Amino acid sequence: QMADPFLYNTGERSQYGCLGHEVQIEHIKAYVCRPSFFTDKAVIVIHDIFGWLFPDIRYIVDLIAGHGYITICPDFFKGTDPWKTTDHWADFADWMKAHDPMKVDKEADVVLKYLKEQCGAKKIGIVGFSWGGMAVHHLMLKNPQLTAGVSLYGRIIRDSEERYNLLNPTFFIFGEKDHTISYDQIILLEEKLKQYCRVAYKIKVYPGQVHGFAQLKPEDMKPEDKPYIEEARKDMIDWIKTFI
């Protein structure tokens, strides 16, 4: 069996009491948290391989909502099973084929329509983690309705020139010790964005951090990682606030 490639022990997690509620939008379930006041600004959160029910991602949704955004995490797996901690990494490639982060356009459109028509959203951003980070990179190339994006440790895949012609401002967050993403890939991303990207972008690597670092709830953080996790989250929110 392969070693767990994420250094991301999902078995040891504190529970989380969510602040939002679940809704059904056409063929998708979604978790929504709203701020206590009216706003026409919204953020879509794309979950990682552990899916929309995972406590860490719901914590992030609530955190962003606390900054004044209607925040929504749809089930991009459309009711199919997320990756589970008991699954074998030998099966991961097959699982990924059935859960392609480049095939999120239809669901994104459904959620955008809901946010605009049901929630009155005028400006909509997007953030995604790992699998979701890959999906954000894809959507920021394809969907002009998304005002700004933050891709957190999404593997940089398929080196083709159109991967760099982003439509709107995008921020790429990586962990220095993430062994699913090599430093060479990050350097290449930077070079290519410099060459092809016509909008604002930013790349930042956080010292000592492994894959999945930015999702941890406060009680699950190691003291030495806490400053970097908090910095990454502040940077993520600041990027959203700059454009949305």
N, C-alpha and C positions, 0 to 999 in steps of 0.2 A: 504493500500500500504506500502511496505517495505521502510525504509529510504534508500536513496542513499548510497550504501555501500562504495563508493570510496572517499567521501568528496572532490570531484573533479569536481568543477563547470565548466562544459564545455560551459555554456551559456555566461560567461563573458570572452571572449578572444579577443585579438586584432587580426586583420587580418595579414597575412604574405605573402609577395611577394617572391615566391620561386626562387631559383637560378638555379635549375636543369630543367629537362624535362621528359616527360613521354614516355615510350617505350612499345611495345607489344612483349612479349616473349612467343612463342607458345600460350597456353591458358590463359596466365596471363598478366595483365597490371602491369607496375612497374614505380616507380619514381626514376630517377637516377640523381646524381650530381657527377661531376668529378672535381678533382683539375685542376689547370691551366697547370700542367706539366704532362709528362707521368709517370705512375707508374704501377707496376705489383702487387700492394697490393690492396685488396678490403675488404669491410665490408658490410654484409647484415644486414639491420635493420628490425626487425619484429614489426609491429604496435600493438597497444592495441585494445580493443574492438571497438574503434571509427574508425578504418580502416586506409587505406593507404592515403586517401585524407585529413585527419585531419591536420590542420596547424602545430600543435605542433610536430608531428612526422616528417614532412617535414623540419621543422627547425632543428631537430636533425640530419637528413640526411645531410643537408647543413653544419652543424657544424662539423661533422666527415669528410666530404669531404675537408673542410678547413684545416684539419690536414694532408692531403696528401693521401687520400684513395678514390678509386672509390667506391661510396657508393650508395646502392640500397635498396629501400623499395618496395617489391612486394606486390600485393594485395592477401594476403593469404586467403581472403574470396571469391576469384574467381568470382567477380562480384555480389555476393549476398550482401544483406544489412548489413552494420555494425550496431552495437548497436547505437541507437539515443538517445539524451537527452530527447526526448519526450516519449520514450518507458517506459513501466511500469516494475518495478523491480520484480513484481510477475511473469513476463514472462521470467525472466533472465535464469533460469535453463533450460527451453526449448530451448532458443536461444543458450545457451552454448552447448547443445547436438548436435545442427546443426552446431556448429562452434568449433570443438574439437581441442585444441592446440596440441594434440598428433598426429593429422593427417595432418602433414605439410611436410612429407618426400618427396612426389612426387614434390611438388612445390619447395622445397629446391633444389632438384636435377636439376630441369629445370633451376633454377637461377644460380646454381653452373656451369652448362654446359655453359650457356650464358657468365658468367664472365670469364671462362677459354678460351672459343673458340672465343668469339666476342671481349672481352676486354683485353685479354692477361694476365689475373690475374694468379699469381703463388701461392700467399698466401692469404687465405680468412678467415676472422673472422666474428663473428655474435654477434649482440646485440639485446635484445628484452625487451619490456616494458609491465608489467602486463600480459595480455594474451600472449603477445610476449615473456615475461620472462619465462613463462611456456613452450612455444614452444622451446626456446633456451635450457632450461634444458633437454628437450626430445632429441633435435638434438645433443647435446653434448654427449649423451649416445649412439647415433646411427650412427652418420656420421663422419667418420675419416677424411673427406676432410676439415672439419672446424678446423682451426689451433688453434683458441682460441674463447672463448665465454664470454659475459657478460649478466647475467640474472638480470633484475631490477624488484624487487617486483613481481615476479611470484609466485603465491600461490604454496606451497609445497604440492603436492598431492600424493596419493597412496603410503603408506609407504611399499615399498617392496625393498628387498636388491639391486636389479639391478638398482634402482634409483640413486645409489651413485657411480657406477663404471664408472666415466667419462673418455672419451677417450683422451681429451686434456684439457689444462688449462682453468678453468672456474671461474669467479668472480661473487658472488651473492651480490647484493645491496638491502638493505631493509630500510624502514623508521620506526623509533621507534614508531610512533603513527599510523601506518597502522593497522586499525582494521579488515582487511581481512586476516592478517597473524599474528598468535600469537607468542609471544616470545618463547614459548615452542617448537613450530615448528622449529624455527631458531636454538635453542639449539640442537634439535634432528638432524637437518641437519648437524650441526657441528660435533656432535658425530659420526654420520654414515659416513661422509666423511673421518674423521680421521681413521675409521676402514676399509673402502672399497676403497677409492680413491687412485689411484697410480700416479696421475699427480698433477701438481700445482693447488691449489685452494685458494680462499680467500672469506671470508664472512665479510661484514661490515654493521653496522646499523648506520644510520644518525640521530642524536638527533632531536626530535620534529617534524619529517617529516611524512606527511601522504601519503597514496597511490597516486602514480602518480606524486610525487614531482619533479622528475628529468627532466620531459619533458617541464616544463614551459619556455616560451620565456621571455627574460629579463623584458619586460614591464608588464608582468603578475605576476611577483614574488612579494611576500611581503618582505619588507626589512629584517625582522628577519629570513626569510628562505633563502635569497639569498646566504649567505656564504656556507650553507650546499648543496644547489643545485649546486653551482659552484664547490665545493669540489667533489661531486659525479661525476660530468661530467669530471673533471680532472682525477679522479681515473679511470673512465671508459676508457678514452683515453690513460692513462698511461699503463693500462693493455693490451690494444690492441697493443700499441707501443712496449711493452716488448716482445711480441711473434710474431708480424706481421710487 
